[in-house]
Amino acid sequence: MKDEDIRLLTERFFEGETTLEEERTLYAYYNGTEVSAELKEYAEVFRDFAALSFHNEEEEENEVDKAVIVPKSKKRYLRIAIAASFTLLAVFGTYRLLSPSSADEDCVAYIYGKKCTDPALVSQEMRRTMSEMSDLEDENGMESQLRDLFTTE
């Protein structure tokens, strides 16, 4: 190529308007020994670009070889594995939904610092505590608190 064509192509390269083929032409030109004096300042830059270039012809030809092709038998096993996983998940979920929950069977409370597992005793103590709380609410109920807040005496 003529030096003028290379200069124009170099300008287009720095403006981001070159094609991959034109960039390869520039890399080849600047890697050569016949770089004109006025373009020598770009030679090192293009050598670096050529070294960093991830798109060379050999790699593009090998990309087809690198493509992962999964045989049909592996695809079938993958589909079976996925189906088995979903089936197992559905069976386990159904079992957990239909089986008696362990939370219903286990009743643990600490009453006066002692561990109690008797559901009747825990329920009785809870009712007693709730009745005490409701008695306290009646004495210091919401109405009396609001009355105290908004009464200006």
C-alpha positions in Angstrom: 0.0 0.0 0.0 1.0 3.6 -0.5 2.1 5.7 2.5 -0.8 8.0 1.9 -3.3 5.1 2.1 -1.7 3.9 5.3 -1.8 7.4 6.8 -5.5 7.7 6.0 -6.2 4.2 7.3 -4.3 5.1 10.5 -6.4 8.2 11.0 -9.6 6.1 10.4 -8.2 3.6 12.9 -7.8 6.2 15.7 -11.3 7.5 14.9 -12.7 3.9 15.3 -13.9 3.6 11.7 -11.8 0.7 10.5 -12.9 -2.9 9.8 -11.1 -5.9 11.2 -9.5 -6.6 7.9 -8.2 -3.0 7.7 -6.8 -3.3 11.2 -4.9 -6.4 10.2 -3.5 -4.6 7.2 -2.2 -1.8 9.6 -0.7 -4.4 12.0 1.1 -6.1 9.1 2.4 -2.8 7.7 3.7 -1.5 11.0 5.3 -4.9 11.9 7.2 -4.7 8.6 10.6 -3.1 8.0 9.5 -0.6 5.4 7.6 1.9 7.5 7.9 5.4 6.2 9.7 8.0 8.3 6.5 10.1 8.9 4.6 7.1 10.2 7.4 5.6 12.3 5.9 7.3 15.4 2.9 5.0 15.1 4.9 1.8 14.6 5.3 1.0 18.3 1.7 1.7 19.0 0.5 -0.7 16.3 3.0 -3.4 17.3 1.5 -3.2 20.8 -2.1 -3.3 19.4 -1.1 -6.3 17.3 0.3 -8.1 20.3 -2.9 -7.4 22.3 -5.2 -8.2 19.4 -7.5 -11.1 20.3 -8.7 -11.5 16.8 -6.2 -13.0 14.5 -6.9 -15.4 11.6 -5.6 -18.5 13.4 -7.8 -17.9 16.4 -10.9 -17.3 14.2 -10.3 -20.5 12.4 -9.8 -22.4 15.7 -13.0 -20.8 17.2 -15.0 -23.4 15.3 -12.9 -26.1 16.8 -13.4 -24.6 20.3 -17.1 -24.6 20.1 -18.6 -27.0 22.6 -20.8 -29.5 21.0 -22.8 -31.6 23.5 -23.7 -35.0 22.2 -27.4 -35.9 22.2 -26.8 -38.6 24.9 -25.4 -36.0 27.3 -28.3 -33.7 26.5 -30.7 -36.5 27.3 -28.9 -37.2 30.6 -29.1 -33.5 31.4 -32.8 -33.4 30.8 -33.3 -36.5 32.8 -31.3 -35.1 35.7 -33.3 -31.9 35.6 -36.6 -33.7 35.5 -35.5 -36.0 38.4 -34.5 -32.9 40.4 -37.9 -31.3 39.9 -39.7 -34.6 40.7 -37.7 -35.0 43.9 -38.4 -31.4 44.9 -42.2 -31.9 44.3 -42.3 -35.1 46.3 -40.4 -33.6 49.2 -42.5 -30.5 49.2 -45.7 -32.5 49.1 -44.5 -34.7 51.9 -43.7 -31.6 54.0 -47.1 -30.1 53.3 -49.1 -33.2 54.1 -47.1 -34.7 57.0 -47.9 -33.5 60.5 -45.7 -30.6 61.3 -43.2 -31.1 64.0 -44.0 -27.6 65.4 -47.5 -29.0 66.3 -46.0 -31.8 68.3 -43.2 -29.9 70.0 -44.2 -27.5 72.7 -41.4 -25.9 74.6 -41.7 -22.9 77.0 -39.8 -21.6 79.9 -42.1 -20.9 82.8 -40.5 -19.2 85.8 -37.1 -20.3 84.5 -38.0 -24.0 84.0 -38.3 -25.8 80.7 -41.9 -27.0 80.2 -43.0 -29.3 77.3 -46.6 -30.0 78.5 -48.9 -28.3 75.9 -51.7 -28.0 78.5 -49.6 -26.3 81.1 -48.0 -24.0 78.5 -51.5 -23.0 77.2 -52.8 -22.5 80.8 -49.9 -20.3 81.7 -50.3 -18.3 78.4 -54.0 -17.7 79.1 -53.2 -16.5 82.7 -50.5 -14.1 81.4 -52.8 -12.7 78.7 -55.6 -12.1 81.3 -53.1 -10.2 83.5 -52.0 -8.1 80.5 -55.7 -7.3 79.6 -56.3 -6.2 83.3 -53.3 -3.9 83.0 -54.6 -2.5 79.8 -57.9 -1.6 81.4 -56.2 0.3 84.1 -53.8 2.2 81.8 -55.9 1.8 78.7 -55.5 3.7 75.4 -58.4 6.0 76.2 -56.9 7.2 79.5 -53.5 7.7 77.9 -55.0 9.8 75.1 -57.1 11.7 77.6 -53.9 12.5 79.6 -52.1 13.6 76.4 -54.8 16.0 75.1 -56.2 17.3 78.4 -55.0 20.8 79.1 -55.5 21.7 82.7 
